[in-house]
Amino acid sequence: MTNVFAPGDLVQARGREWVVLPSPETDWLMLRPLSGAEADVQILDPALETEPVRPASFDLPGLDQIATQDAARLLSDALRMSLRRGAGPFRSAARLSFEPRAYQLVPLLMALRQTVVRLLIADDVGIGKTIEAGLILRELIDRGEVDRLAVLCPPHLVEQWTAELATKFDIDAVAVTAASAARLERGLAPSQTLFDAHPFTVVSLDYIKAERRRENFARVCPGLVVVDEAHACVGTHQGRQQRYDLLSRLSADPERHLILLTATPHSGDAAAFDRLLGLLDTGFSGQGLEAESVRVRLANHFVQRRRADITGRDWGEDRAFPRHESAERSYALTREHRAFHDAVLEYCLGVVEGAGPDQRRRRLAFWGTLALMRCVGSSPAAAASALRNRLASDLDRLEGQVFDDDGDESEALDVEPAAGLDDAGPLAALVARAERLLKAADPKRDAAIEVLKPLVAGGANPVVFCRFIATADYVAAGLSKAFPELRIEVVTGALPSEERRARVEEMADAEQRLLVATDCLSEGINLQGLFDTVIHYDLSWNPTRHQQREGRVDRFGQPATLVRSVLLYSPDSAIDGAVLDVILRKAASIRSATGVTVPLPEDRGAITGALMNAVLLRDGGKRQQLSFDFGLAAAAAEVETTWRDAAEGEKRSRARFAQNAIKPEAVAPEWKRWRELLGGPDAVRRFVERAMSRLNAPLEIAANGRIRAHLHALPATVTERLAARGLENTIRLAFEEPAPPAAEMISRSHPLPSILAESLLESALDPGAVSVPPLGRLGAWSSAAVTVMTTVLILRLRHTLTVRGRRERLLLVEEAEALAFAATDPNPVASGDVARALLEGEAAGNLLDSARARLLTAAMQRVTAARGTILAAHAHDRAQALAEDHARVRAAATGSARISVAPVLPVDVIGLFVLVPAGV
């Protein structure tokens, strides 16, 4: 049977009225209840229905549906809040649970101006790359341009991505990891893959990069792919080569949308940067970038901004990020601790000397020395654990642990490394000395406590980052004694990822909190909502990791206006001073000059040589005659060259490729249109307050400004819907970003206003369908807002949006509109927010029932006459304006799709209200 109904038509089926939506199959009907929500969409085959599907019409309200002024305002707001099929130019605006900043729309606009989206988003840490990518995903889904997508990311980011897509973008993605893949594949048909069964996925790169999986995924990969931490996919390490092979296969499809995310696109490695750009377009790699025309073209695909680039008057982001104060605090080792450091160092260098000509043993002893000295400098607990560990055998793994690399197969490791040294003789004595120090005064832990005391007294909520699990547990025990009044938790890699997140979230109820964590939290879980201070208890030997720690709290959404970070170090340590001078301060100077953090280069010979040289000097220089084949003599000069090359690479990259294709003045009108559509935080708060009061569950607003909503007091239908979305009992609310700890951030698409709006609108359009007192759709009262009798119409406009490009797509879009008519003028005198504002005017008195009925009857007669003329003309005007909006945002797209918009008539009149001038 051929479907005779078009999107936007009204039909009657199964005893109720529906709106026809674009259907995936010609003979099927996709229907949304006329008075229901997106969640109530049904697909049916008309040929199988016992009663035929018939055309329907949206009738004007009857005189028995009388509304008060409060109900009229609620009806208008509920209509706006309930619409999810945004008219444009950003169709996804109503599906987001947050209000994006103007600068975050730049990548979206760049994407919309490309026929096939190929973007490298390289914004600095904390600016919001995940948000920028999510905006593009949601928009392409809602435009019907993609129906399947995959996010590829390191394994420790899978959970965060899945949660962000669900909570911020209303995208229900499944996590595909080594642990979940078998379960997801269970029960599938032999010809079906999990990527067919689950259109939206977040995939662990380390799971999917294996050769067998890589080939299968390349064959069934969705048409839209996001790659997070893309810089980790273009190196020459074996694991990174596997990732690169996969991405090369995916990018070879010219029709595939590909979005690459990284905060460190260049990393001082020109070859890796070249490979990264080549994933966007092979013409961007090699010598092609020397041509100005190529660089100009690349500017349409590459966005890279520091905070300084997006703050200030042009972007209106003066308060988007907190002020950051950083400091260093030194401490002196006691005689016992210094003697222990010297004894361990003496032992290590003795092992190096005794390694003989076996180069592998000598290199293992070299790395073991650095690894063990890191543990010794961290804490007696970490030192004792490392000294007990058995001989290590994997040089690459040991080097990665020393330099705080991201693991290729797992998260950043925080287990104390095996030192790679013999376990006979002196080791037992060293373990005993470490265990004795566990019971002695610790100058490092005491220094941390002294740093924390004034911060805690001032209300700070600190995160203390340690390198090793043993150190974190040891430090937390000491801090618990020093600050018994604080809620203190420890989160390390010893906990499963789900428990780490839960332990952090459980701290939200505390008035003040202190978290001790290892670098398992330096990525993957945002901490800005609960913490505002970072203490580097252990130095990170990777400047990127160092910045990531601070970036967990110093990022977009931090409610505090000031963020602090303090770095602890000891000049008596064999390692601390060298790490500060050779790595961290060099990286800091580059960041000061370029605005970005340069990670450690792939070739670390010069840096490791300089660190070992510092260790030898700490030993009084008496062992400098040893040759470890690391070029110690030239180490200092090589380090300077290494960092200089990295800095120059970043400078050249930014000078050539910094985003300049879209200026603030081009984004501002689109952002304004976006805010007008969403209504803003004030409008959302006003609606929630009025809706909760209407339903006899008013918000509780305390003297300190905290807001609570007692959801259990709402009607049963509403509480059931809220419970299905995880909202029950009493919750704290916030309407302005950033939300305080333990509070739900309430935006337009949050379940609370969404379900309130849907329930109230349903009560008005289909009284009795829900256990909510009906609002009514007609009203008349005396108002101080008008000087002549005025009729205000609340309208729902539906349009079909046809996109003609590589394939034709038909979409249904909706918008809420208001028109005001003076009694003596057939044409509207106001529209939009101006017309809605008339409903807010102070009521001057009630009307007699007979007068109200007479006025409403006359107004409905005029509306009936105007429905096919004036209202239809207004709908055509709105359709033309929407078409122009869509054309504008895609103005720069080569071969872009042609878009036409047509109104669906007649217009739905949701509410009609007559305002009589005061005194008449």
PEJO-V218019 format. One line per field, one symbol per residue. psi: psi as a letter, one per 20 degrees, with the letter a starting at -180 (. if undefined). Layout:
BEGIN
psi->???
END
This chain:
BEGIN
psi->ppojqqpiqprpqkjrqqpprpqiqgjrppqpphjarhijpqpqohhiphpqpqqrqoqqqrijlpqrgghgghgghhgghhpimqhriohigiiqjroqqghiighghggijpgppoqookqrpihlhgggghggggghghijhqjqqppprqhiiggggggghghhjkonqqporhhiggghipiqqhjprhighnhoqopphigiiqgghggghhhjpripppoqlhhjjjaiqghhhgghgghgggiioiipppoppqimhgjjohghhghghhhgphiirbihihphhghghhhiiopoqrhhijqahgikkhjhqrqppqrqoqqpqrhghghgghgggggghhhghjibiohghghghghhggghhggghgqhghggghhhqrpqioggggghhgjkqpqhiarppjqpqpikqqkrdighhhgggghhhhirpohghhggghghghgghjjqnqpoprhqghggggghghhhhhmiiqopqporiiqqhhhgghhghiihiqhqqpppqajijiqhppjhhiqjqpongpppjohghghhghihhnrpiphqippqqppprpiiqiggggggghfghghhhghhhijqpprpqgojggghghghhhgghhjjjijiiqpjkjlhhjgghhgggghgggghggggghhhjqpjhprhhhhghhhghghhghirhghgggggggghghjkmqqoorhjippqpnhiirqggghggghhjjorcpqqqpipqqqrqjqpooahjqhfhghgggggghhghmpihqlppqhqiqqprppiiqiqpppppoqoppqpopoochqpppqpqqqpqpqppqhjpiqqiqrchgghhhiiqppirrqqhgggggghggghgghghihieghghgggghgghgghgghgikhjppkqqppqppqpqrqpogqpppppqpi.
END
